[in-house]
Amino acid sequence: MPYPDHRSRFRDLIARITQSTGQRVVILVDEYDKPILDRIEDPAIALQIREALKDSYSVIKDGDAYVKFAFLTGVSKFSKEARNVVAFEVQRVKA
């Protein structure tokens, strides 16, 4: 089956896995920001990579019916405030 873009292919993959297993998927993305950082010296390419990744991550965000849990790690440093928000969200998920 041909796909018009990587977003459609990713969405279909998640849906097919859920349908074939009867369970929602768990997604782990390690160092989600590494492709951007690897090309940070070339802003035009870094922006293209960011937009492609953003499309992929929107599939995860919009896929509540198919995604049980998603965990993304990055290599960029976060501010203290951002870490507090993440810690709060982790605690909320545990509850």
MOKA-V539474 format. One record per residue. N is the residue number from 0. PHI is phi in radians with two decimals (NA if undefined). Layout:
# MOKA-V539474
{{N & PHI} {N & PHI}}
This chain:
# MOKA-V539474
{{0 & NA} {1 & -1.31} {2 & -2.07} {3 & -1.25} {4 & -2.82} {5 & -1.17} {6 & -1.09} {7 & -1.12} {8 & -1.14} {9 & -1.13} {10 & -1.05} {11 & -1.15} {12 & -1.03} {13 & -1.07} {14 & -1.12} {15 & -1.16} {16 & -1.12} {17 & -1.08} {18 & -1.15} {19 & -1.35} {20 & -1.73} {21 & 1.35} {22 & -2.30} {23 & -1.27} {24 & -1.49} {25 & -1.97} {26 & -2.10} {27 & -2.11} {28 & -2.09} {29 & -1.60} {30 & 0.94} {31 & -0.97} {32 & -1.65} {33 & -1.06} {34 & -1.02} {35 & -1.20} {36 & -1.11} {37 & -1.15} {38 & -2.08} {39 & -1.08} {40 & -1.27} {41 & -2.08} {42 & -0.96} {43 & -1.16} {44 & -1.23} {45 & -1.02} {46 & -1.17} {47 & -1.08} {48 & -1.12} {49 & -1.03} {50 & -1.16} {51 & -1.14} {52 & -1.14} {53 & -1.03} {54 & -1.06} {55 & -1.13} {56 & -1.22} {57 & -1.18} {58 & -1.10} {59 & -1.11} {60 & -1.07} {61 & -1.47} {62 & -1.70} {63 & -0.91} {64 & -1.18} {65 & -2.00} {66 & -1.89} {67 & -1.38} {68 & -2.73} {69 & -2.31} {70 & -2.30} {71 & -2.06} {72 & -1.98} {73 & -2.36} {74 & -1.75} {75 & -1.28} {76 & -1.45} {77 & -1.82} {78 & -1.24} {79 & -1.03} {80 & -1.11} {81 & -1.13} {82 & -1.11} {83 & -1.13} {84 & -1.13} {85 & -1.08} {86 & -1.07} {87 & -1.08} {88 & -1.12} {89 & -1.10} {90 & -1.11} {91 & -1.13} {92 & -1.16} {93 & -1.11} {94 & -1.19}}
